[in-house]
Amino acid sequence: MISQYIETFFLAIIQGVFEFIPVSSSAHLILFSKINNFNFSSLQLDISLHLGSLIAIIFYFREDLFNLTKNKSLALLIIVGSIPLIIVGYIFYSTGLIDYFRNLEVIAWTTLFFGILLYFSDRSKINNKLDTKLSYKNIIIIGLLQVLAIIPGVSRSGIVITASRFLNFDRIDSSKIAFYLSIPAISGASFLGLKDIFDTGVVLNFIFFYSIILSFVISYLTIKYFLIYIKNFNLNLFIYYRILLALILFVIVYN
């Protein structure tokens, strides 16, 4: 029983931290589970961890989201930008195609390549503003590139920030675009597992609520301090981390 709480604790940290920074959460969940031979991971746990992250981002941006009810054009842009990932994600998960990408070799290469891509995108000096420059053209480009996040190692947050930086949005607004798009993305990921959960039955035990609360707290703190960080620094820390992680994975895979 204690091991279940320990495993849940570490998985909640990975979900809560890496979901919102430009480093892949799915890659770390796969990697960490393989290294530690975790056997408690389940669909219900996965859903509860995602629910915690979803509640955290809605709570943190509650004022912004309330303003979206007044700014219907921005709300529509977020919906349009989310459609490609929802459609392609459903196809990949329902057909099992996603399983072909769940291996360390793919994770190593995507972690390295998209880390380097993030580096070049972050050299942008022009600062477009979310309130005035986010157009249908821009959000469709971002939304199409977000589809790549289905592949472990790419990072949904990372690819959205990369695309937004290439489109000359500043770091804060690029991150906000990633955060806004994460709401339908996480909701969609959770929805994919709901049918199976209801078919097998939801067990509303203590560990279910423990995982939601833990994921919520870690996700909330990550969002808060990530935004503080990028107000003062560039994205190099995350780029160096991705490169280091990729090199370690290359040693594991090809040794």
Protein Blocks (a to p, Z undefined) as FASTA:
>chain_A
ZZmmmmmmmmmmmmmmmmmmccdfklmmmmmmmmnopakbcfklmmmmmmmmmmmmmmmm
mmmmmmmmmmmmlmmmmmmmmmmmmmmmmmmmmnommmmmmcfklmmmmmmmmmmmmmmm
mmpmbdcdfklmmcfklmmmmmmmmmmmmpghklpmlmmmmmmmmnopafklmmmmmmmm
mmmmmmmmmmmmmmmmmmnopaddfklmmmmmmmmmmmmmmmmmmmmmmmmmcfklmmmm
mmmmmmmmmmmmmZZ
